[in-house]
């Protein structure tokens, strides 16, 4: 019987997201994480199931709700979630997405977890926020002596959303509170103040403009630490003006949501942010009214302490954006392979083939870079890879996160009007895509970080030069591009206004180097010709690869053929 709706692609749902991604499989293997293949195949099947896409849709159509007061009119500051959120969180925590490299360390552990996170990013992104922050908090909590009850519960492969004291929890999630209304990225200007108490705890008074995510069991926050100076009754402006003369310094604190006696900590939620994307997750503006907290790290060293966490959250920005890009491409490839237009399948229309191939090059470059950076985090602290990560992480964060919205937009256009409506996840992906570019340092902040590393850390520059040298003679365009880039880096201080161009060049060179060493030549050569050649314009619209590019082979590889 003829279908009443011919020329409609079959449902995309039901694919194993890992088994159909050749580039990811190969990246996992070369990062030393091949032992994780069975687990990644199971996770890819779970995420690709139709039921999981239904959960993702429900969690985003039913965002969290804030109840400031309980039925008696007393403050409750309760955030409630749709049941779909809890199911998604339970699936991810059972896989160890928030803790696996710390709970079961070993060769390839970070790369395996990166692949897990990459797959998750193709389906639902709001749940990734608390998972990332919890994952990134572990090195800080372990290194700086968090209260003993916390770390075992952070490492538990379980999900326990109940608002209970930490001693009564099966598992715990950690959030972050860094930015304030007047300072934004300039956290040194923070005005929240912490007063030390006789029992070694602190009381924090102030606010956070972004508090992610308020449902977490504790947050790592920054505040100005006063040595025994009372903040009670003093205006915020006076506190800020007196910071230097009282010896205050930005310090990191662990601030629990529920205190040991079962009462709520003095964290008042002002509102939940009405965000462009990431709508399944809660982000809040809060005020602290003498909230109890524990110092993490040395007083006055809060920025250095929190940066240990930020390096890992930036890694997840790269992985998550690359995963979103892959998810958008996969939907576009599926549609084009089954939709007929003007008498031919879309995938066989020359202009569409060029667009899909160019998107596939972008996604494979991002995938290769994301897994290579994750591999750097597997290296010992004194290894060259860890030096390289100092430049590679922010550079990858800048470039991959900038490209994600463009990939999402182009993939949406492949589906036409069907991509623009909410029945497919591409509209949601497009809304989600900008967040990783903004979170944990927007573009200019990230580029300044790269410039500082270039100026102050010659070992990082040397590691980058060695990484690029490893691909020498594999592609003439890369050889020339790398030589110019390394000369610029070794020359030292760069014009700050050129920070974006330099950061982009680092990311493109690293991506190309991985592809030249490990990808098929038709992929690596096309990537270099379209992104590194003097005539290439990396910001051009997708679908403009150089003449002679092996378009069908690139598209076939992206489809898993």
N, C-alpha and C positions, 0 to 999 in steps of 0.2 A: 504493500500500500504506500502510495506516494505521501511523503510528509507534507502537511499543510503549510509548512514554512521552509521551503527549500533554501539552499545557500546560506544556512546559518551554521557557524562552527559548533562542534560538539562542546560540552562543558570542559573547561580547562581543569577543573578540580579532579583529583584522583591520580595525579602524577606523583611519582617519588621525586622530590625536589633535589635530592642528592644524586640519585642514579642517573638523572638526565642532564647533569652538569659536568661535562668532561673537564672543563677548565678548573673547576673547583676540586674535583677528584685529584687531578695532577698536582695542583698547588698543595693539597694536603699531603700527598706522598712525598714531595720534595722538601716539605717542611718537617719531615720526620714524624708525621702523625698517622702513618698508614694503619697502625694498630687500632685506631679509632673508627676504621671504615664500617664494621658491623653496626656500631652505635649510631654513626651518622646516617647509615642507610635506614635504620629504624626511625630515627628522628625525621629524616626526609619524608618517609612514608606517613608519619603522624601529621606533620605540618601540611603535606600536600592533600590530605584527605578532605573530602567535601565538608565533613562535620567541623573541621578546624576553621575553614573559611567562614562557616556560619557563625561560629563563636566570635571570630574577629569582627565580623560585620555587626553582631549584636553588641559587643563591648563598645564599639565606636558610635553606634546609633543611640546608645543609652549611657551617656557620660556620667561620671561620679557626681553625687549630690552632697551638698554641705548642709548639716543641721547645726546651727550655732547653739540652740537651746534644746533642752529636753522637755518632756511634757509638763514638768513642774516649773518651767521657766528658768532653770539653772543652766549655766554654760556647760555644753557638752562637746562642742567643736568636733563633731563626728562626721566623717566622710564615708559614705556608703557607695558600693560598687554593684554593677549588674553581675548576676551569677556567672556570666560568660567570662568576666575578668578573672574570677577566682579559679575557674577551670583552666584557663590559659596559664595562669601563674603556677598552678599545681603541676601542670605538665612540664613547664620549663624548669622549675626547681627540682623536680624529681630527676631530670636529666643532669642536674648540676651546672646549669648555665651560669649561675651566680657564684659558683665556688669550685668547680672541678679542678682547675690548675693548682689550687692551694690544698684541696682535700686529697688529691691524688697526683702529686707532682711527678715529673719525669720528663724524658725527652719527648718533645712534641706536644706537651700538655697544653701550652698556650695556643698553639696552632689548631689543635683539635677543638678546643673550646671556641676559638674564633670561627671555625667552620660551622659549629653548632649555632652560634649567634648569627652568622651570615644567613643560614637557612631560615631562622626565626624571623629575620628582618623582611623576608619576602612575603610574610603573611600578616603580621600584626606588630606594630612598633611601640605602642603605648606601654605594654607590659615590659618592654626592654629597659625602660628608664630605671625602675627600682632594681632590676637585675644587674644592670651595669654599675650602679652606685654601690650596691652590696659587694659585687666582685672587686671593685676598685678600692673599697675600704679596707680589705683584708691586710694588705701590706702595711698600711698605716696603723691599724689596730694591733697587729702582731709586733711591729717594730717599737711602738711607743707605749706599750704597757696599758692597754685598755683594761677596765675592770674585768676580772677573770670570768664572769658569767657570760660575757658577750661573744667572744670568738667561737666557742664550740657551737653556739646556736646560729651564728652567721654561716658556719661551715656545714650546717645540717642540710641534707637534701630533702627538704620538707617545706611546706607552706602553712603558716599559722597566722592568719590575719587577726586573731583575737587580741583585744586591747588589755594585755595583762603585764604584770611585772616580769622582767626578763627571767627571773628564776622559775617562773611558771610556764614559760613558752617552750614549745618544741623546736621552733626555728625563729630567726629574726632577720629583718631586712633593714638596711641602712640607707638613709638619704643624705642630702647635702643642703646647706644654707650658707651661701657665700655673699651674694650681691645685696646691696642696699640701695634705697631709692636715689640717693644723691650721688653715689659713686659708680654704680654699675661694675664694669670690668676693673676699675681701680679699687681693689679691695683694701689697699692700704689706707684709704679714706674712710673705712668703716667706722661708725660711731657707736655701735652696740658695745656695751661695757660689761666686763665681768669682775665681780668682787669676790675675793678669796675668803673662805670661811675656815674656822678653826679645825674642822674635821677633814680638811683637804679638798672638799668640793668647792664649787663656785656658784654664784648666782648671776645670771645674765639678764640685763635690761636693755631693750632696744627693739629692733625690727629686722626683718628680711623681706626684700622686695620679691624675690623668688625663693621659694622653699620647696624643694623637690624630694620626695613626694610626701605630703603630710601624713599619709597612712603608714609610713615606715615606723619601725619600733624605736629608732633613734636616728639622730642626724649629726653629721660632722659640721660644725659651724665655726665661723670666725668672729672674734670679738676682741676689743682692746682690754688687756688684762691690767688691772690696777693692783699694786702691792698693798693690800689692806686699806684701800681708799674707798670709803662708802660712796655709792652712787645714788642713794635714796634721796629723793626730793630735789635733785639737781637737774636743771634743764639740759636738754641734749646739746644745745650749742655751747654751753659752758663746759660740758664734759669734753666736747671735741677740742675746744681751745686749750684746755688744761692737760691734754694727753701727754705732750712732751715733757712738761715740767714735773709730772707725777711719775715719769718712768714707764708709761704705758707702752704696750707693744701688742701687735696683732698676734693672737694666740688661737690655737685650734682646740675645740672642745667637743666631747661626745655628750649630746643632749638627749636623754631618753624621753619617750612620749609618755610612758606610765612609770610612776615612781615605785620604789620597793614596797610601799605601804598600800599600793593599789590605786592611789589617787592620780589624777592627770597632772602632768607637769604644767607649769604656768606659761604655756604656749597658746596664745589666742589667735585663732584663724580669722583674719579680716575678710578674706574672700578667696574663692577659687578663681584662677585666671581663665578668662574666656579666650582660648588659644585658636590659632588658625588650624593646627593639626594636633596630633598627639592627644586626641580628645578622649580616648578611653582612660587616660591617666590623669591624675590630679596634680596640679601645681598651685601653690598657695602664696598669698601674702600674709605674713604673720607678725605678731608682736610678742615680745618676751617681757614678762612682768616678774622679774626675779626668778627666772627658770633655773632649776638645778642642773648643773653640768659637771663633767669630769674633764680636767685638762689632758690633752693628748699632745705629747711632745713638749719641748721646752717653752716657757713663757717668752713671748716676743718672737717666736720662730714659727708662727702659725702658717704663714704663706709657704715657707719651705716645706712644712709638714703636709699641707693640703696638696701641694704640687706633686707629691708622691701618688696621691689618689688621682689627680688630674691627668697625669701621664697615661694612666690606664683608661680613664673615661674617654680621653681623646682617641685612644686605640679603638674603642668601641664605636666612636663616631665614624671612623674610617670603615670599620667592618660593617656597621649597620647601613651606612650609605651605599657601600658596594652591594650589599645584599638587596636593598631596595631597588637598585639599578638592575640587578639580575632578575628580580621578580617582575619588574615592568617589562623588561626585554622578553622574558619567557611568555608573558601574556600576549605581547605583540607578535612574537613568532608563531604562537599557536593560532592566533586569529588569521594571520597572513597565509598560513599553510592550509587553511580550510575555506577561505572566503574567495569566491570568484568575482572578478570585476573586469568588465570589458573583454569577456571571453577567456580569461586566463586566471589561474590562481594568483592572488596578490603577491605571494612570495616569488613568483616567476616574472612579475612585471619589472623591467629593468630599473626604473626609478625606485621602486619599493625595495628591490634587492639591494640597491646601493645604500638606502637608508638603514635597512636591517643590518647589513654588514658593518656599517660605520658604528651603529649602536653596539654591535657585538664586539668590535674592537675596543670601544670605550669600556665596556663591562669587563672584558677579559683583562685589560690593563688594570682596572680598579681591583679586580679579584686577585690578580697576581701581586699587586702592591700591598693590599690588605693582609694577605697571608704571609708575605715576606716580612712585613713589619711585626706581625704577631710572632713569627719565628724569632725575631730579635729579642723579644721578651722572654723566650725560653733560655737564652744564653746566660752564663754566669755574669755576676755584676761587673766584673773587671774585664769582660771579653770585648773584642772589637765591635761585635754586633750591638752591645749595649751602648757603646759610644755612638754608633751609627743611628740608633734609635732616637738619640737626642735631637738630631736634625730630621730624620726620616718621619718620625711620628707627627710633628706639627706640619711638615710639608705635605704629607699624605692627607692629614686632616683637612688642610686648606683646600687642596685640589679636588680630591674625591667628593668632598661634601659640596663643593661649588658645582660639580658636574651633575650631581644626582637630580636636582630639579629639572635640568635640561633633558636628561635621559627620560625622566618620567613624562615630561610634556610631549616629547617626540613619540614615545611609545603610546601615549594616549591618542595621539593623532592617527596612528596606524589603525586604531579601532574606530576612528571617526566619532560620530555622535555617541556610539555605544561606549566609548571610552570615557566620555564626559559625564555620564550619568553614574549614580551611586550603585547600580546593580553590579558593576565590576569594581575591583579594588583600585583601579588606576587613578580615579579621582582622589581617593583617600591617600594613595601613595604620593600624588602631586602635592597635597597639603602637608604631608609628613616630611617631604624631602628637605625643606629649608631648615628644619630645626637643628640638625647636626652641624650645620655651618654656623649657626648662631650660638649654640650651647657650648660651654667649655672653651670660650674664646672665639669671638667672631673673627672675620677674615684678617683685619688689620692687626688685632692682638696676636694672632697666630704668626703672621709674617714678622712681627717684631720679635717674637720668640725665636724664629729661625735666624734672624739677623744677630741676635744676642749670642746664639750658639756659634755662629760663624766667627764672631769677633772674639769670643772668650774661651772657646773650647777647640783648640787646634786638633786634638785627638779625634773629635767628631768629624772635622773636615777631612782628616787623613783617612778615616774609616769610610767616608763617602767616596773619596777618590779611589780607594782600593776596591770598593764594591763595583764601581763603574769600570775599573780596569779589568775586572773579571769577565766582562763581556767584550773586551777589545777584539777587534778583527771580525766580529760577528756581523756587523753592519756598518758600512762606511758613514752613513748619516749619524748614527749614534756615536761613533768615534769622534767625529768633528764636534758634535753637540757637547759631548762629555768633556772634551779638551777645553772648549771655551768656558764651560761652566766651572770646571775645577780651577782654571786660571782666575776667574772672577772670585771664587771663594778663597783661594790662597792669597789673593791680594789684600784680604782683610776687610775693613769697614766698607760697607756699601751705602749708597745714597738711600736713606729711608724711603724716599718716594718710589724707589725701584724695588721695594721689598716684595711686592706681589709678583712682579716679573721673575725675580730670583727664586722665590718659593715655588712658583709654578714650574720653573725650569728644573728644580731639584726633583719634584714629584714626577714629571714626565721622564726625566732621565732614569730615575730608579725603576719606573714601570717598564720602560723600554729595555733596560738592562736585564730584568727578569725574563721578559718575553724573548729577547734575543738568545739568551742562554737556554731556555727551556721550552718555549712554544714552537709549534710548526713554523717553518720559514714564511709560509704565506700569511700567517698572522703577524709575526714579528716584523717582517719587511713592510707590510701594509701599515702597521702602527707607526713605525719610524717615518715612512714616507708621508703619512698624513698628519703627523704631529711634530716632527722634528726638522723636516726639511726647511731651508730658509724661506721657501715660497709658501710654506704651510701656515695656516692661521688656525690655531687650536680653538679659537672661539667661534669658528664658522659653524653654520647650521649643519646638522648631521645629514649625511647623504651626499657628501662631496669628496669621496676618496679619490686618490690619483688614478689616472688611466692605467690600466693593466693590473689593478687590484683583483685578487682571486675572490670575487664577491660570493659566488655560490659555495665555494669551499669554506669560507668564513661563516656563512649562514648555516651551512650543514653542521659544522663543528658546534656552533651555539645551540643547535637543536638536538645535539647528542647523537648525531648520525655517525 
